[in-house]
Each structure stands twice: as C-alpha cells, then as structure tokens.
Amino acid sequence: MLQIRNADLDELRTHAEDAYPNECCGVLLGRADGDVRTVESTIRCANALSDPSRQYFIDPAELIGVQREAREHPPSIVGFYHSHPDHPPRHSNRDLAEAHWTGCDYLIVSVQRGVAGDVNAYRLVGSSDGEKHFVRETVVTERIA
C-alpha cells in the first residue's frame, strides 16, 4: 500500500499539468514499514530527455543529490512518480524496462488534455538485473499522520 497526503498528491497533479504535454518526473520520500510506504514529501525533478513527450529520465547527478539529501536528512526514497500525457496511468513496457529500484513504488499520473486525473501506483518486485515486474498498489490518501 502507498499512503500519500492529499496535499502531496495535489502537488504531483500540479507538476503533471505544468509539464503537459510532456512527462514530468520526481521522487517520493518517506518511510517504509513492511508492505506500507508512506510518502512524507515529494521532490520535482527535471525530465532530462531531449524529447520528454513519451518518456522520462531523471539525470543521475540529480538523483545522487536526492539520495545524499535523504541519507543526511531522512526520510528515504520510497518511490518515484511520472505522468502519462493523454494516456491512462498504467505502466508501459518501457516504464518496466527503465525501473531499477526494487521494492520502491512507481506512481503514474494520467493527464488528459492538460488536466491531471487518475493515479495508479505499482511496486517493483523481483531482481533489477533479472526477472522483475510491477505489482499494482493500493493508494490511500486519508488519515495519514
């Protein structure tokens, strides 16, 4: 299960709308307790691709900076997010191929004609260098302490 505050989810939707018609991307920081990931903050990242209309890429230097900050000032990285402009919030084969953070959640925001809508989350399970796949997660937005 992925728990996220309504305010953080609203920020992700705003980021997705701001980036439209391109894909946005970012990092979810929080804590993990068993199968529950709780998002405590989000970090917008630049989509480093020259054509960001149908995929995203977080520059490794930017991601290293986020990792360093998370080590020094927890919370830790519990997932990533990106948008799907004019497509449903279902992971693509490319999303799976590019996912390497086993155990993390990958949240996808659908943006239809510039308006953010449905959100889905998927946990990456398996081995990042072998058999891996996404498992659909429940997204909970209420009663987060």
C-alpha positions as CSV (number, residue, x, y, z in Angstrom):
1,M,0.0,0.0,0.0
2,L,1.2,3.5,-0.8
3,Q,0.0,6.3,1.6
4,I,0.2,9.9,0.4
5,R,-1.3,13.1,1.8
6,N,-3.9,14.8,-0.4
7,A,-1.6,17.9,-0.5
8,D,1.3,15.9,-1.9
9,L,-0.9,14.2,-4.4
10,D,-2.2,17.6,-5.4
11,E,1.4,18.7,-5.9
12,L,2.1,15.8,-8.2
13,R,-1.0,16.6,-10.2
14,T,0.1,20.2,-10.5
15,H,3.5,19.1,-11.6
16,A,2.0,16.9,-14.3
17,E,-0.2,19.7,-15.5
18,D,2.7,22.1,-15.6
19,A,4.7,19.7,-17.7
20,Y,1.9,18.8,-20.1
21,P,2.2,17.8,-23.0
22,N,5.5,16.3,-21.7
23,E,6.0,13.8,-19.0
24,C,7.0,15.1,-15.6
25,C,9.0,13.1,-13.1
26,G,10.1,13.2,-9.5
27,V,11.0,11.3,-6.3
28,L,8.8,10.2,-3.4
29,L,10.4,10.5,0.0
30,G,9.1,8.8,3.1
31,R,9.3,5.7,5.2
32,A,8.6,2.0,4.7
33,D,7.0,-0.2,7.3
34,G,6.6,-3.7,5.9
35,D,4.4,-3.5,2.8
36,V,3.3,0.0,3.6
37,R,5.1,3.0,2.1
38,T,4.2,6.4,3.5
39,V,5.1,9.5,1.4
40,E,6.2,12.4,3.6
41,S,7.4,14.7,0.8
42,T,7.9,14.9,-2.9
43,I,10.7,16.3,-5.0
44,R,10.2,17.6,-8.5
45,C,13.0,16.5,-10.9
46,A,13.7,17.7,-14.4
47,N,12.9,15.4,-17.3
48,A,16.4,15.2,-18.8
49,L,15.3,13.8,-22.2
50,S,15.6,15.9,-25.3
51,D,12.1,14.6,-26.3
52,P,10.2,14.2,-23.0
53,S,6.8,13.8,-24.6
54,R,6.5,10.0,-24.2
55,Q,9.1,9.0,-21.6
56,Y,11.1,10.4,-18.7
57,F,14.6,10.2,-17.3
58,I,16.0,11.7,-14.1
59,D,19.6,12.8,-14.5
60,P,21.8,10.6,-12.4
61,A,23.5,13.6,-10.9
62,E,20.2,15.0,-9.7
63,L,19.2,11.6,-8.3
64,I,22.5,11.3,-6.5
65,G,21.8,14.7,-4.9
66,V,18.4,13.5,-3.8
67,Q,19.9,10.3,-2.4
68,R,22.6,12.3,-0.5
69,E,20.0,14.6,1.0
70,A,17.8,11.6,2.0
71,R,20.8,9.9,3.8
72,E,21.6,13.1,5.7
73,H,18.1,14.1,6.5
74,P,15.7,11.2,6.4
75,P,13.1,10.3,5.1
76,S,14.4,7.9,2.4
77,I,13.5,7.3,-1.2
78,V,10.3,5.1,-1.2
79,G,9.4,5.7,-4.9
80,F,9.2,7.7,-8.0
81,Y,6.5,9.4,-10.0
82,H,5.9,10.5,-13.5
83,S,3.0,11.5,-15.7
84,H,1.4,9.9,-18.8
85,P,0.1,12.7,-21.1
86,D,-3.1,11.7,-22.8
87,H,-2.7,8.1,-21.7
88,P,-4.1,6.1,-18.7
89,P,-2.0,5.7,-15.6
90,R,-0.9,2.2,-16.5
91,H,2.8,1.3,-16.6
92,S,4.3,0.7,-20.1
93,N,6.8,-1.9,-21.1
94,R,9.4,1.0,-21.2
95,D,8.4,2.0,-17.7
96,L,9.2,-1.5,-16.5
97,A,12.4,-1.7,-18.5
98,E,13.7,1.5,-17.1
99,A,12.7,0.7,-13.4
100,H,15.6,-0.4,-11.3
101,W,14.7,0.4,-7.7
102,T,13.3,-2.9,-6.5
103,G,10.9,-2.5,-3.6
104,C,10.0,1.1,-4.5
105,D,6.7,2.3,-5.7
106,Y,6.2,3.9,-9.1
107,L,3.3,6.3,-9.2
108,I,1.8,7.4,-12.5
109,V,-0.5,10.4,-13.0
110,S,-2.7,10.5,-16.1
111,V,-3.1,13.9,-17.7
112,Q,-5.9,14.2,-20.3
113,R,-5.8,17.4,-22.4
114,G,-3.8,19.2,-19.7
115,V,-5.9,18.1,-16.7
116,A,-4.5,15.6,-14.2
117,G,-6.8,12.8,-13.3
118,D,-6.4,9.2,-12.2
119,V,-3.4,8.0,-10.3
120,N,-2.1,4.4,-10.0
121,A,0.9,3.1,-8.2
122,Y,3.0,0.0,-8.8
123,R,5.6,-1.7,-6.7
124,L,8.7,-3.1,-8.5
125,V,9.4,-6.6,-7.3
126,G,11.9,-9.2,-8.3
127,S,15.5,-8.5,-9.3
128,S,16.6,-5.4,-11.1
129,D,19.1,-7.4,-13.1
130,G,16.8,-10.4,-13.7
131,E,13.1,-11.2,-13.6
132,K,11.3,-8.1,-12.4
133,H,7.7,-7.0,-12.6
134,F,5.2,-4.4,-11.3
135,V,2.5,-5.2,-8.8
136,R,-0.4,-2.9,-8.5
137,E,-0.6,-1.0,-5.2
138,T,-3.5,0.5,-3.4
139,V,-3.1,4.3,-3.0
140,V,-4.5,5.6,0.3
141,T,-4.9,9.4,0.9
142,E,-6.8,9.7,4.1
143,R,-5.8,9.6,7.8
144,I,-2.1,9.9,7.3
145,A,-0.3,11.0,10.5
